[in-house]
Amino acid sequence: MRFTKSTLAVLVLALAVTAFTVPVLGKTPGKATDAEAAASITQMVNASIRADLAGDASFVENNYDENFTGGSSWGNWETKNSILADMKDSKNNKTNSEMISDLNVRIYGDAAIATYKNTYDTMYHGEHRARTILSTDTFVRQDGSWKQVASHSSELAK
């Protein structure tokens, strides 16, 4: 088979463009793999526990989206601002112990879902609370970094 110079030039150009745009082994250039994204979310969930124990509001400030909404296992809605306000009132809000288990992270492009069990002992609005809950956290990748946009928790069945 013989190609004209113009046909050959088009084929070479098409191959060159394809070489730079086709994912290699499932990885799109400039994007983290699902395994890398899951590792990042796992680190965030574990860092949130350490922040709770330390009363460190900077984690919430830096990693929660401004429009974050959480449904607590006690039946009320929380926002980023309400969580920050509670963290500043350390006299009435303090995490004594907290441990997660059964963490599972699933990635959906620029969205991620983390599910886990959370066992805690806290002082919340001046009231002692301790139990195990099931939690689902939702994350979205924004400008290359992950932000938590929502969460929901419910009490573990007895």
N, C-alpha and C positions, 0 to 999 in steps of 0.2 A: 504494500500500500504506500502511496506517495502522498505527502502533504505539501501544500503550498507554503511559502514562507509566512504568509499571514495566518494560516491555520495553525502552523507550528508555533508561532508567537502567541496566539490565543491559548493554546494548550499549555505552554510553559507558564504563561501568566496565571491561568486557572490553577495549575498545580502549586505555584508559589503562594497564591492567596489561600488555597486550601491548607497548605502546610502551617499557616499561621492562625487559622481560625477553627480547625477541627479539634475537638477535645482529644487530648492524649491520655489514654488510660483513665478516662472518666473525669479528667480534671480540665476545667476551662482555664485558660491563662488568666492570671490575676485573681482567681477565686479560690477560696479554701476548699479542700475536699470535705465531704460530709463527716469523715472521721475527725478532721481538724476542727470543724465547727462543733461537733459533739463534745470534743475535748474542751473547747472554750466555754461552752454552756456548763459542762460539769464543773469546771473551775469556778465559774460565776456562782453556781448554786452552793458550792462548798464555801466560797468567800462570803456569801450572804450569811451563812451560819456563824462564821467567825466574827463578822460585823455585828450580828445580833448579840453574841456573847460579850463583845467588847463595848456595846452601846455606840458603835461607830456609824454615825449618820452619813458619812461621806460615801459609803457604798451605795446607799439609796440615792443620794444626790447625783452620783456619777453614772449609775447603771439602770435607773428606772426612767422610763419615758415620762415626759411631762403629763401625758394623758393617761398614765397608769391607773388601772382600776383593779381592785382585788376584792373578792367575795370571801369573807372570813368564815371559819367553821362555827363561829358564834352567831352568824346570821346578819352581819352588817357589812356595808361597803366601806372600803378604804381607798384613799387616793395617795399619791406621792406626798402631797402636802400634809395630809392627816398623819401619815406614818412618820414624817419628819418631825411634826409637832409632838407626837408621842415620844419619840426618841429624845427630844430635848427635855422632856419632863421625866428625868430618870428617877425621881422620888416615887412616882406612881407607875412607872413602866420600866421593867428590867427583866432580862432573860437570865435565869439562874443556870439552866442547862438546856441543851438542844442537840439532837442527834438525828441524822437522816439515814434511811436505808432504802433498798430496792430502787435506787435511782435509775431511770431509763430516759435517755434523750433521743428524740427523733428529729431529723432535719428535713425540711421541706423547702429547698431553695434558700430564700432569705427569711424563712420563718423556722422556728424550732419550738418543740414542746418537751418539757421536762416533767416527769411524774415521779413521785417518791412518797415514802412514809416519813413523817416528821414527829418525833417524840420530844416533848418540851415540858419545862417547868418555868413559868413566868409570873411576873406581877404585871397585870394589864389594867390600867385605869384604877389602880389601887386594890385590885382584886386578884387573889392567887388563882392561877389556872395551870393545870397539868393534865396532859393526855396525849394520845397519839392520833394524828390526823393523816388523811390522804391529801396530797397537794398536786395541783397541775399548774405549771408556770408556762407562760407564752412569751417568746422572745422574737424580735424582728431585727434583722441586720440593717442598720441605717448608716450610710456613709462609711461602710467598712467595719463598723463595730456593732456589737449586740446590745440591745436595750430590752429590758423586761417591760412588756406592755400590759400584761394582765396576769392574774393568778386567781385560783379558786381552791378552797379547802373544805373538806367535810370530815366529820368525826369517823374514825375507823369503827366498823361494825364490831359489836361486842359478842 
